[in-house]
Amino acid sequence: MAQEHLTGPAFVARYRARFEHTWTDDTSIDAVRFVVLDAETTGFDARTDRIITIGAVAVHQREIVLSDSFESLLKISRNTSAVTVHGVTRDQSEKGVDEPVALESLLDYLKDGVIVGHHIGHDIAALNAACERHWNLTLSNRWIDTLGLAMLLQRDGAFAGRPPIRRLSLEALGDIFQVIPHDRHTAGGDAFITAQIFLRLLRLALKRGRTTLGRLAETVEPDH
């Protein structure tokens, strides 16, 4: 049955209701629905720049669930220098949807999933700024940065025998785990690359006794 389309306060209430009974620190990793997400934006200032594309794919029980994925192209009003990275021009974005429509679809897709991404703080800030513009809403989803998780596992000794992780890029982790960077700098492509890296990090985490969401989500400051 198709889900009823809601807008405004009703939509916000439905989103928030999904967190009344959700994952806790004690939840097993294998029980959690992780959503690996990437958002391409017009720049790096979440307050003034806009989201252009969003891509996401779920990871559950240590597998990428291709049937549980999301992609959206948003309309943008101007071109910026970031077009040389993501490759989407204002004219191309005319085929997309308006920001609130994309956000409603995304939040309905996310549900209470735990968001995962590389340098995901920027994506979260951009999504929060967009949701605040329309509904005075910020994301309730927990989130995990793959870079932070890699640093945590490095502290655990999971990378013994390898040089310390110094480079902070997605490519650097991809090199470590031999993940081919297909469709780099597209939201869907980066989400899939990150999902493959996340699976490898999960395996290392489990070997180090990090079997619960709380243990996986611990943070550690990167070395400088």
ABEGO torsion letter per residue (X at the ends): XBBBBBBEAAAAAAAAAAAABBBBAABBAAABBBBBBBBBBABABAAABBBABBBBBBBBGGBBBAABBBBBBBBBABBBAAAAAAGBBAAAAAABBBAAAAAAAAAAAAEABBBBBBGAAAAAAAAAAAAAAAAGBBBABBBBBAAAAAAAAAAAGAABGBBBBABABAAAAAAAAGBBBBGBGBAAAAAAAAAAAAAAAAAAAAAAGBABAAAAABBBBBBX
